[in-house]
């Protein structure tokens, strides 16, 4: 907690691929991040709990979307003032991250941040956040680099991004950090098989960088998005912020951070491999059911 890190939790998506499952669980139209998919807490609550292992409440930002207010308001009633970033509409992960960066810049522009999606399963929060902390420390040593947590794969998954690591940049104190040779977004099955055999890693989307470094990466990859945000940037933290956000978002195209930013900028990326724990992105019903099966069988055997 003494390091002054910040965290941004992404919780603005609609979760449409899981809608039939989440509707059965909750009886309403709430997206997956507001559902208790795997335990007593919602996925958003679990993610915020994980983040608080490293980050104080006043540095823990949550990005949500206006139409989900009845679901996120009770979840975030303990959030510190100014840390809930309400998007007028969902326009993909890149605008969500960019909007949050401008809020973070008003509070802690110099300290590294971690971006945490709110739909992940992690079998060991302490072990996972120890890797995040190592990445945050590495970001201090390499302030111009964007660091991704790369998960050691256990299957040739075609729905994830894959990272091909190259030379060692730092390490192994306590975990090594590698440069990124290439980024593959959702490859076909034969390519995924080859990547798994070649020692490539899944992109967890957990991203660590200095706010300015991340902002510059987005600007170089999608300059039009950053230009479109200019009227909002000038009004962040003012009484006119909501109105400016509505005007800006009304004209924004949907922009995917993995596909349109990370995949196009491998030279600016580094990867910290994560092994020895289970991780799953819960964006797909089959992965949710597989995770249910593994976690319930562990509970039974215990």
Steps between C-alpha positions, in 0.01 A plus 500: 500500500790736557601502134216722380390274217158543337262243351229528235231231501315466169131426567315672217429213261158353417602133537271395216664160439418395858155656507300175494707364790499819708126543444445152648719584800372849577150509348573831325712657226809578705837451328735230631718736708201566728425128546613252764638253247751314715442586864335724756619820329438641154786494251537878540520470881759223468710710262487807725592283800800369303606854406483621860785265588727756331301819458331733753129579449564854377717360218258224398303614193205310350377562146128431451229587246204724578223255407625249762452748786251289696756217501821693570369752753464252791833340403688830511332673792829486691709642213705811578377830346606541137600137450188379315539581130155487339503462122185626326512192274720192456743561215754225559803467725726768349264796577434355848874492574558844348221661705634340819855620422376860503343449843818336629709786360319741731598297807821305435655571159852383593434155651454177302148363464351158438198440276285210627204359305211404730415162342797283594533196720826473695563199724742682735454874549818543704720323247342687208530843662863425592562475123311826447716667765813371328373648171429835671855505637633412154303793356697730730823357359374514138270805497455500121374140484148357522508169689248219450445203723530193279340176620670166438242318281343164576315471168519643144233764570376684188300768684798665676780722383840328497837660577826380347780597741853576381812614688526537878466862614510469879523223749444273648431713810269339595355431153662562161375757252530446126469716193210417264580377150143478378140516618235266357136588561266196499698276260344204317541157663808379304683825583396479867638143514830621357517798738435277804780263394736793440471631856272792424269643767136603527438872528315542830425867408636592845712799396756697702660831400550862590180689407687723255663201330166327457343822370779544244462138382127555443568832321745339259275201432163679470567876465141572396368363830732724701410802286129430552556500878651851505176686592446261792858521630465873558189444713601203715436591862271793414119532517497468118668157488181293456369718221835493319522122541155454344595715201834323446367144542208564262747511210752238613553177307548184705874451552656181637816552708646153431437495128546865403768607749702207641510289185623794292776611742703192609830693517366706792390196702657267753356186654527350849418127484256364759504130583410283799142622535172471312367792301197523273320775314131441577370657180366178352245249643724198434790657696266589789368142514854357482609728786193401701593135448860550614419716804214276621710183461776665707248586771366144504849347518596739782 
